[in-house]
């Protein structure tokens, strides 16, 4: 994941450049409005030797005006390979993106608010699509969920577009971005200082990542098609065979209508073998005092599964969907 700084303070930019951890800078028109229309470009020229990428706001009433302004920026002497033109996901912005990307220029379509806007930007050849945490928060939209949906589309249809998260403000945001697979984030210097002063490869960072994953990932996403199950009229030996095949420490027991009747664990097997030896393997499961199965809905979050594992002191949990058995998760799946 790449880190970009958002600042118009020269001292902060120098420190960010010296840190060596920033991939680039985002230069906004509003940051230099009081200093005159050309102050941003003058500053960009000074910074072009310090940062590998400069995402520069481009203003224009229509697509033609955006294209004109983009070419004017390049005429100041900035190297085209370092510049990423940045403008909103409007109708004219999408048209300008299509034209500029055809010319081989990098484009950052900003203020993505819906999956449809993101798709249009991808189709237009956007190098980056920007999703604002603050902007979507005011609209009641989950920016991380939108980013994850965008990443799935990019992967499925092989777009070359990358996803950038703007307005990143704290460590939890960074951890969530890492966990989601987001390509880049934009942060202020105050937060970036924490990166250089405390590399987040530590145990604390891993803890943040794990906790964020538990709060965002649904149980259904970790089932992975694993559904060790046998008929309740089968033998203990059949259950053992299914447990081994599924790589789980338990097997779900169902009747002829596929209704859940119980669960048989490797702990049950050990206790039976200690008491009865190999004869236990021939016993019919339906004749045993079956455990009442504990289940969780597939749409629940992993943090809910974690709570059940802790409270019930179990290692395996059945996963259901619309009342039917979908599969099984192990306590180790929470740390995958």
N, C-alpha and C positions, 0 to 999 in steps of 0.2 A: 504494500500500500504506500502510495506517495503522499508526502506532506507538503502543503503549500501555505505560505504565510500571507496574511492580510494585514497590511499596515501602510501608513504614509509617513511614519516617523523614521528619519534617516538612521538614527542610532539603533533602532530595533532591526532595521533591514541589514545593517552592517553586521550586527551580532548574529542574525539568522544565517547570513552568508558564511560567516566564519565558523558557525557550528557544523556546517557540512551535512546537515540532515534534511534540509529543505530542497525539494525538487524544483520549486519555482515560486513565483509570486503572483498574486491577483491584484491588478491595478484597477481600481474603480474610478469612474469619472467623478463621483461625489467626493472622493477623498481629496481632490485637487480643485474643486469648484471655486474656492476663494482665491486661489493663486493664478487663475486665468486658464483659458482653454488649452494652452500648450504645455502647461506645467507637468501634466501627467506624462506626456511624450518625452519631454526633456529629462524627466526622472527615469523614464524607461531606458533611455539611451545610456544613462549613467549605470543603471543596474544590469544592463544586458550582458556585461562581462562577468557578473557575479552570480547570476542565476541561469540555469539551463533553459527554463521556460518562463515566459511572461504572458499571463492571461490578461488581455487588455480589453476593457469595455469599448464597444463601438456603438455610437448612437446614429440614428437615422429614422426619418419619418416613414420610409418605405424601403423595399429591398434594394432599389437602385442607390438610395442615399447611403445605406449600410455598406454596400459594395464600394462606393466612392470613398467613404471614410476609411475603410479597411486599406485600400490602396494608398491613400494619403499617409496613413501611419507608416507604411513600408517605405515611403519616399523620404522619411526622416533619417533613414540610414539604419534602421533596425534590421537585423538578419531575419529573413523570413522563416528559417528553420527554428528560431527561438520564439516566435510569436504565435499565440493562440488567440484568435479573435473571439470575443465573448459578447453575446447579446441574447435577449429573452426569446422564449419559445412562442413568439407570435406568428401569425400567418406570413408576414413579410420576413421575419427572422428565419423561418424555415426555407423560404425561397432564396434568401441571401446565403444561407448555409449550403444549399444545393449548388449555387453558382461558385462560391468560394472553394468548396471542397473539390469541385471539378477542376479548378485551377491548381489544385495541389496544396491549398492552404489548410492549416488546422483551425477548427472551429469548435467553440465551447457554447452549446445551447444551454442557457441558464433559465432558472425559475420554472423548472419542470414541475407540474402539479398533478398530472395524470399519466396513466400508462399510455394513453392514446398520444399525448404530446411527445412522450419519450419515443414511441415507435416512429412517429413522423420524423423526429430528429435523427433517429438511426437510419431511416430510409433516405434522408437527405445527405447522409455521409458525415454526420457530426463526429468529431474526434472524441469529444467529451459531452456528457449531459450533466447538468448541475442540479442538485436537489437541495433546497434550503430547509434546515431544521426549523428555524424560526418561522419562515413563511408558511410552511405546512402545519406547524403547530397551531397557528392562529386559525387555520381552516379546519382543524380537527382531524387532520390526516396524519397517519403514521409514516414519517419519512423513511424509516428503516425498512418497513414493509414494502413501500414503493420501490426503494432501491433494490431490494432483493428480487422483486418481480421483474424489474428492468434487467438485472443480471441473468435471470432465467431466460428471458427473451433473447438476450445477446448470445447466450450459450446455445440455445436451441436453433437459432437461425443464422448463427455464425457472423453476426455483425462485428465490426471492428471498433465500435464505440465503447468508451470507458465511462464509468460512473463516478462522479465526484460529489461528496457531501459537504455542504457549506454550513457556516455558523456552528462549527464544532466548538463546544465550550468547556468540556470537562473530561475527566478520565473515563467516565462511564460511556460517553459518546464515542471515544476512541476505541474502547474495548468492543463496543457493539459494532462499530464499523469494521474492525478486524475480523470479528466473528462472522459478519455477514459477507465478507469477501469484497467489500467496496474497494475500488481502485485508487481513490485519492480523497483526501480531506483538506479543508481550508480552516486554519485556526489562527488565533492571534498570538503575539509573541509571549504573552504571559503564560499561556498554556504550553507553547513550544519550549520555553525555558525548562519546564518540568521534564521534557523528553531528554534534553541534553544533560540535565543534572541527575536524572534517575532513569537509566535505561530500563525499559519495561519488559525485559526478558526475565525479570525476577519472579519469585513465587507469588508476589502480590499481584502482578499483572496477570499471571495465569489464573489466579483466583477471580480477578475481575472478568476475564474472558469466560470462565466456567459459569460464573453467576449470571452473566448476561445471556449466555446460551440457554440456561435453565428458564429464564424469564421470557424468551422469545421463541424457542423451538417447541413445536407440538409433538406429542407422543407419537403420532402417526408417522412423523419424519424419521424416527429411529427404529421402527419395527423392521424395515428392510425385508419384508416378505417372510420373516421367520414365524412359523406357526406350528410348532411341534404339538401334535394332537393324535390321540388314539380313541377308539370306541371304548366305552366303559365296560363292554363285555370281553375285551381283550385281556391278555395276561400281563403280569408284571414284566415278563421277559420282553413282550411286545413294547411296553412302555419304555424299557431300558434301551431297546433298539432305536426307538424314535427320538429319545433324548440324545443319544449319541449322534444320530443323523442331523438333528437340528442344532447341535452344539450348545444346548441350553441345559441348565440344571433342573429342569422340570418339564412336564408335559401336561397339556390340558386334556381333560376327559369329557367326552360328549356322548350323547345317546344317538339313536338312529335318526333323530330329527335335527342333529347337530346342535342341540341345546346343551349348554355347559352344565356338567354334573359335578365336577370337582377338579382337583389338580393333584398330581403325583410328583414328588420331588426326589432328588438324589438323596436327601436326608431321610426320607421315608424308606428308600431302598436300603440304605446302610443299616438302619435300625432293624428292618425285617431280616436282613442277612445275618446280623449278629444273633438274632433270636432263633431263626429257623434254618439258616444255611441256604444251600442252593434250592431247597424245596420251595422257598419263597417265590422263586422265579415263575413257578407254574400256577400260582394263585391268580384267580380272576379278579380284576380290579373292582368289579361291582360288589364283591364280597367283603371288601375292606372298608374300614371306617373312614370314608373319604372326607378330605378337608373341604370346607366351604371356600370356594375360590374367591379371591379378591381381584377386582378388575378396575380398570380406569378407561374412560372414554378416549377415543383416538384424537379428539379435538382439544383435550386438556393439554396444558403446558407441562414441560418436564419438571418444573418446580413443584407442581402438584404431585407428580409421581414420586419425587424425592421425599416429600412429606409423608406419603403412604409408606414408602420403604422404611423410613425412620420410625414411624409410630407403630407399625405392625411387625417390625423386625423380620422382614422377609427379603428374599433375594430376587424373586421373579414375580411379575405382575402381568395378568392377562389384559389384553387390549381389546375393547369392543367398539363396534361402530353400528349405530342403529340397533343396538341390542344383540348383535351377532358377533361371534368371535372373529377378530381380525388377525391377531397374532399374540406375541408375547415379548416383553422387554425384560432385560436383566439389570440389576442395579449398576453394573459396569457401563451400561449404555449411557448413563448420565454423564460420564466422563469421556465419552468417545470424541 
